Amino acid sequence: MKKSVFRFLVTVATVAAVGFAVAGCNNGNDSGGNNSNGGNNNENNNGNNNQSGTASEFTLTDIPAEYEGKFAFFKAGGNPNLMGYLTLLDSDTGSYSLPKITGGKVVIPVWHWEAKEKYTGNDTYSHVYVGIFEDSIFEQGTTSALVHLNFEKVITFTNGSATVKYTDKQ
């Protein structure tokens, strides 16, 4: 009798542990943490993990075909300062993984620079920078952009999101 009760309790504990582990798994739709593409770290990321209209994303559209498959970084100076990337890899070196340009657009998760959390505010910015890079890893001060895009017009973020056309650059 003792063995069967013990086996039953072990089975229940195992089932509960597996259930909690599965429930805690990221299905790619999670927007928490520092990786908005479900832990994918850029592999086959087409920018569709955060659907248009959701919070915390900067969408750049009408990107020329020559930049297809390249990667993008976003920065906006103001209050608060914003940065756009997939994952903060190393805060000491300023190393970030970047989202891939696919189908003439890129959706870049937006982070509150100082707090390192998703930005969800309603603010306007008149100095926005986007860099397009060959590699999926950006390191501040060491990685050279293929192209620097400066947007000097007012860009309004609503619920942390904004959409801009490539042709709107200065």
C-alpha positions in Angstrom: 0.0 0.0 0.0 2.8 2.4 0.9 4.5 1.8 -2.5 1.3 2.5 -4.5 0.6 5.8 -2.6 4.2 6.8 -3.0 4.0 6.0 -6.8 0.8 7.9 -7.1 2.3 11.0 -5.4 5.4 10.8 -7.6 3.1 10.6 -10.7 1.0 13.6 -9.6 4.2 15.6 -8.9 5.7 14.7 -12.3 2.5 15.6 -14.1 2.3 18.9 -12.3 5.9 19.7 -13.0 5.5 19.0 -16.7 2.3 21.0 -16.8 3.9 24.0 -15.2 6.9 23.8 -17.5 4.7 23.7 -20.6 2.5 26.5 -19.4 5.6 28.7 -18.8 6.9 28.1 -22.4 7.0 31.0 -24.8 4.8 30.5 -27.8 6.2 33.4 -29.8 3.4 35.7 -28.9 4.9 36.8 -25.6 5.9 40.4 -25.5 7.6 40.3 -22.1 11.3 40.1 -21.4 14.0 41.4 -23.7 13.1 39.3 -26.7 9.9 40.1 -28.6 10.2 37.3 -31.1 9.7 34.4 -28.7 13.4 33.6 -28.1 14.0 33.4 -31.8 17.0 35.7 -31.8 16.5 36.8 -35.4 16.4 33.4 -37.1 13.8 33.7 -39.8 12.3 36.7 -38.0 10.1 38.5 -40.5 8.8 41.2 -38.2 5.4 39.6 -37.8 5.7 38.5 -34.2 4.3 41.9 -33.1 1.3 42.6 -35.2 0.8 46.2 -36.4 -1.1 48.3 -34.0 0.2 46.6 -30.9 2.3 48.4 -28.3 6.0 48.9 -28.4 7.0 48.7 -32.1 8.4 51.0 -34.7 7.5 50.0 -38.2 9.5 51.2 -41.2 7.8 50.5 -44.5 8.6 50.9 -48.3 12.2 49.9 -47.7 14.1 49.5 -51.1 14.7 45.9 -52.2 18.5 46.3 -51.9 18.1 46.1 -48.1 16.0 42.9 -48.1 17.4 40.5 -45.6 19.4 43.2 -43.8 18.8 44.2 -40.2 17.6 47.5 -38.6 18.3 49.4 -35.4 16.1 52.3 -34.1 16.8 55.2 -31.8 14.8 58.3 -30.8 16.1 61.1 -28.6 13.7 62.8 -26.3 11.9 62.2 -23.1 12.0 59.3 -22.7 14.9 58.2 -24.9 13.9 55.1 -27.0 15.9 52.3 -28.6 14.7 49.6 -31.0 16.1 46.1 -31.1 15.1 42.5 -30.5 17.4 41.5 -27.6 19.8 43.3 -25.4 22.8 40.9 -25.5 25.3 42.8 -23.3 24.6 46.1 -21.6 28.2 46.7 -20.9 29.3 46.7 -24.5 25.9 47.9 -25.9 25.4 44.8 -28.0 21.9 44.1 -29.4 20.3 41.6 -31.8 18.3 43.2 -34.6 15.2 42.4 -36.5 15.3 41.4 -40.2 14.0 43.5 -43.1 11.5 41.3 -45.0 9.0 42.2 -47.7 10.1 45.9 -47.8 9.4 46.5 -44.1 10.8 45.9 -40.6 9.0 45.9 -37.3 11.4 46.9 -34.5 10.4 46.4 -30.8 10.8 49.7 -29.0 12.4 49.9 -25.5 12.6 52.7 -23.0 16.4 53.2 -23.1 17.1 53.8 -19.4 14.6 51.4 -18.0 15.2 48.6 -20.5 11.5 47.8 -20.6 9.0 47.9 -23.4 7.9 51.5 -24.3 4.1 52.0 -24.3 3.9 55.8 -24.2 2.1 58.4 -26.3 4.8 60.9 -27.2 6.2 62.8 -30.2 9.7 62.7 -31.4 11.4 65.0 -33.9 14.8 63.3 -34.0 14.5 59.6 -35.0 17.4 57.5 -36.4 17.3 54.2 -38.1 20.4 52.3 -39.1 20.4 49.4 -41.6 23.1 46.8 -41.0 24.5 43.8 -42.8 24.7 41.7 -39.6 22.1 40.8 -37.1 24.2 41.9 -34.1 24.8 45.6 -33.4 27.5 46.8 -31.1 27.6 50.5 -30.3 30.7 52.2 -31.5 32.0 49.3 -33.5 29.3 48.3 -36.0 29.0 50.4 -39.2 25.7 50.9 -40.8 25.1 50.4 -44.5 22.8 53.4 -44.5 21.8 56.0 -41.8 18.3 57.3 -42.0 17.4 60.5 -40.1 13.8 61.5 -39.7 13.6 65.1 -38.7 9.8 65.4 -39.0 7.5 64.9 -36.0 6.8 61.2 -35.4 3.9 60.4 -33.0 3.9 57.2 -31.0 0.6 55.9 -29.8 0.6 53.1 -27.2 4.4 52.9 -27.9 4.1 52.4 -31.6 4.7 54.4 -34.8 4.9 53.7 -38.5 7.1 55.6 -40.9 7.9 55.2 -44.6 11.5 54.9 -45.8 10.8 57.8 -48.2 10.1 60.1 -45.2 13.8 60.3 -44.3 15.7 63.5 -44.5 
